[in-house]
Amino acid sequence: MFGRKNPEVLVVGAGPVGLFASLLLARRGVRVKIIDRDWRTGAHSYALALHPRSLRLLDELGLKEAVLQEAYPITSIGFYGGGERRAEIRAGGNSAQGLLAAVLRQDALEALLENALASLGVKVRWNHELSRLQSRPESAVATVHRLVKQTVGYAVARTEWTVGRTDKFEAAFVIGADGHRSTVRRLMGIDFQTLGDAQQFAVFECRTGADPGREMRVVFTQGATSALWPMSGGCRWSFELLEPAVPVPARVKDRIAVDLGPARYPMLSEESFQKLVAERAPWFDAPVREIPWRIAVPFDRRLASVLGKDRVWLAGDAGHTAGPVGVQSMNAGLGEAYDLASLVAEILLDGRSSDCLRAYGERQLAQWRRLFAPASDLQSGHRADPWVVEHSGRILACLPASGDELVDLAGQLHLGPR
Ligand SMILES: Cc1cc2nc3c(=O)[nH]c(=O)nc-3n(C[C@H](O)[C@H](O)[C@H](O)COP(=O)(O)OP(=O)(O)OC[C@H]3O[C@@H](n4cnc5c(N)ncnc54)[C@H](O)[C@@H]3O)c2cc1C
């Protein structure tokens, strides 16, 4: 239908979700082009854990061995309140290989996906920015700027990215995996509704001199959630901030590994870190030798009103954002990339009707609404611990799962949807 220059599918955004969708399409034999306005993959650990379903999907793409070689296994989650251990969840049932989650830095995951894609002959077109999009019943036409570096300024020269060339691509489908500030979503006029309070977290990645263990720990204190993730050689602490940072930090994906440290935000100093640990997790006694990365970052709870229509569909943070502890947005995004790319491949290669995409979008949104549901929508079994019942809404948001697997994990604590 389209010339060779045009892809069958244009994927906008080379984060984990866009890379995963492109890889699946390329493996099924679909001609795919993937563009990203930035110049390389991210440089930090960001969404650092893979849910069991994500591991199974990566396995289908032949990446399980590579992932497990680099990943750090999580086999239990401990919940803490008032300085005491209150509840726990253990791997079992549907968990992949006895794991509740696998800690893999987001930059490592992105590098794995980019290399796997390159081995199929698909290179990410970095520095390519989507600027316009027209959706038609049978195709979508994208206007893409190729960005180039230019030196500007007279007395003091500086480098800026400017538009070097503009191309138009016509594709049978466009997948918008372009993150929480999605251009695709904006150009499609899709509303991004707020479904809960925004949160801010201070994140500290630590090198310690102790065995990090295999347990993720979640700590509830008055109004704030904190999470401890073991990582190879250390751990990551994420503390929800009760007093938001000023100026409000931007949620930006760095492409160079820099630690700005406490220069901008005093609450990122080592003294603040020690104070937060002492107040919220007095049981944490690993000797912290170094804090190579720290950041203050905001998280909204938002959901797109629809995930797409006709020939343009969203996946990942472009369609939803959630709090960081359950690592739900990226992992649900990988699931969406899998479902969406599989349907698109069936439509293009097997002549399946594109009506199936509407059902896909509704299914995903229903799953997200359930995840954002208030605690009153949860039912506690008569065996549920009173502390668990009191914190049920917060617990659900912290479990590393979504959909039916989330229901299974919550079941271990005798919690379930009404
Ligand atoms: C500082 C920080 C800390 C985080 N911490 C956590 C955490 O602790 N736990 C957690 O679960 N999640 C965390 N996240 C969120 C997590 O990184 C995201 O959920 C994940 O990256 C989503 O993947 P994605 O592929 O949907 O989008 P992204 O990874 O955001 O990728 C989108 C890509 O689209 C590109 N793009 C945007 N607009 C255009 C355009 N117009 N044209 C072309 N390309 C475009 C961007 O350059 C980007 O590379 C954090 C994010 C940040 C920035």
The ligand as an SDF file (V2000), in Angstrom:
LIG
                    3D

 53 58  0  0  0  0  0  0  0  0999 V2000
   13.7070   10.7040   36.9370 C   0  0  0  0  0  0  0  0  0  0  0  0
   12.7840    9.5390   36.7320 C   0  0  0  0  0  0  0  0  0  0  0  0
   12.6430    8.5820   37.7420 C   0  0  0  0  0  0  0  0  0  0  0  0
   11.7650    7.5230   37.5700 C   0  0  0  0  0  0  0  0  0  0  0  0
   11.6360    6.5910   38.5760 N   0  0  0  0  0  0  0  0  0  0  0  0
   10.7550    5.5770   38.4310 C   0  0  0  0  0  0  0  0  0  0  0  0
   10.5660    4.6010   39.4510 C   0  0  0  0  0  0  0  0  0  0  0  0
   11.2060    4.6370   40.4990 O   0  0  0  0  0  0  0  0  0  0  0  0
    9.6350    3.6270   39.2580 N   0  0  0  0  0  0  0  0  0  0  0  0
    8.8860    3.5890   38.1090 C   0  0  0  0  0  0  0  0  0  0  0  0
    8.0620    2.7000   37.9580 O   0  0  0  0  0  0  0  0  0  0  0  0
    9.0400    4.4820   37.1290 N   0  0  0  0  0  0  0  0  0  0  0  0
    9.9570    5.4720   37.2610 C   0  0  0  0  0  0  0  0  0  0  0  0
   10.0900    6.3810   36.2480 N   0  0  0  0  0  0  0  0  0  0  0  0
    9.1660    6.2950   35.0960 C   0  0  0  0  0  0  0  0  0  0  0  0
    9.6530    5.3110   34.0480 C   0  0  0  0  0  0  0  0  0  0  0  0
   10.9360    5.7070   33.6280 O   0  0  0  0  0  0  0  0  0  0  0  0
    8.6390    5.2840   32.9200 C   0  0  0  0  0  0  0  0  0  0  0  0
    7.4530    4.6610   33.4090 O   0  0  0  0  0  0  0  0  0  0  0  0
    9.1230    4.5630   31.6920 C   0  0  0  0  0  0  0  0  0  0  0  0
   10.2550    5.1970   31.1340 O   0  0  0  0  0  0  0  0  0  0  0  0
    8.0240    4.5490   30.6280 C   0  0  0  0  0  0  0  0  0  0  0  0
    8.5150    4.0480   29.4280 O   0  0  0  0  0  0  0  0  0  0  0  0
    7.9310    4.5710   28.0480 P   0  0  0  0  0  0  0  0  0  0  0  0
    8.6740    3.7960   27.0020 O   0  0  0  0  0  0  0  0  0  0  0  0
    6.4410    4.5210   28.0610 O   0  0  0  0  0  0  0  0  0  0  0  0
    8.3090    6.1240   27.9560 O   0  0  0  0  0  0  0  0  0  0  0  0
    9.7220    6.8560   28.0660 P   0  0  0  0  0  0  0  0  0  0  0  0
   10.7460    5.9920   28.6730 O   0  0  0  0  0  0  0  0  0  0  0  0
    9.4390    8.1710   28.6830 O   0  0  0  0  0  0  0  0  0  0  0  0
   10.1410    7.0620   26.5350 O   0  0  0  0  0  0  0  0  0  0  0  0
    9.4850    7.9820   25.7060 C   0  0  0  0  0  0  0  0  0  0  0  0
   10.4500    8.4120   24.6060 C   0  0  0  0  0  0  0  0  0  0  0  0
    9.7220    9.2070   23.6580 O   0  0  0  0  0  0  0  0  0  0  0  0
   10.5720   10.2360   23.1900 C   0  0  0  0  0  0  0  0  0  0  0  0
    9.7290   11.3250   22.6700 N   0  0  0  0  0  0  0  0  0  0  0  0
    8.9330   12.1710   23.3740 C   0  0  0  0  0  0  0  0  0  0  0  0
    8.3010   13.0100   22.5270 N   0  0  0  0  0  0  0  0  0  0  0  0
    8.7250   12.6970   21.2670 C   0  0  0  0  0  0  0  0  0  0  0  0
    8.4430   13.2300   19.9700 C   0  0  0  0  0  0  0  0  0  0  0  0
    7.6000   14.2490   19.7840 N   0  0  0  0  0  0  0  0  0  0  0  0
    9.0650   12.6730   18.8910 N   0  0  0  0  0  0  0  0  0  0  0  0
    9.9260   11.6310   19.0530 C   0  0  0  0  0  0  0  0  0  0  0  0
   10.2370   11.1050   20.2630 N   0  0  0  0  0  0  0  0  0  0  0  0
    9.6330   11.6300   21.3490 C   0  0  0  0  0  0  0  0  0  0  0  0
   11.3840   10.6380   24.4330 C   0  0  0  0  0  0  0  0  0  0  0  0
   12.6070   11.2540   24.0680 O   0  0  0  0  0  0  0  0  0  0  0  0
   11.5860    9.2810   25.1260 C   0  0  0  0  0  0  0  0  0  0  0  0
   12.8420    8.6910   24.8120 O   0  0  0  0  0  0  0  0  0  0  0  0
   10.9980    7.4260   36.3780 C   0  0  0  0  0  0  0  0  0  0  0  0
   11.1710    8.3630   35.3640 C   0  0  0  0  0  0  0  0  0  0  0  0
   12.0520    9.4050   35.5250 C   0  0  0  0  0  0  0  0  0  0  0  0
   12.2490   10.3950   34.3950 C   0  0  0  0  0  0  0  0  0  0  0  0
  1  2  1  0
  2  3  1  0
  2 52  2  0
  3  4  2  0
  4  5  1  0
  4 50  1  0
  5  6  2  0
  6  7  1  0
  6 13  1  0
  7  8  2  0
  7  9  1  0
  9 10  1  0
 10 11  2  0
 10 12  1  0
 12 13  2  0
 13 14  1  0
 14 15  1  0
 14 50  1  0
 15 16  1  0
 16 17  1  0
 16 18  1  0
 18 19  1  0
 18 20  1  0
 20 21  1  0
 20 22  1  0
 22 23  1  0
 23 24  1  0
 24 25  2  0
 24 26  1  0
 24 27  1  0
 27 28  1  0
 28 29  2  0
 28 30  1  0
 28 31  1  0
 31 32  1  0
 32 33  1  0
 33 34  1  0
 33 48  1  0
 34 35  1  0
 35 36  1  0
 35 46  1  0
 36 37  1  0
 36 45  1  0
 37 38  2  0
 38 39  1  0
 39 40  1  0
 39 45  2  0
 40 41  1  0
 40 42  2  0
 42 43  1  0
 43 44  2  0
 44 45  1  0
 46 47  1  0
 46 48  1  0
 48 49  1  0
 50 51  2  0
 51 52  1  0
 52 53  1  0
M  END
$$$$
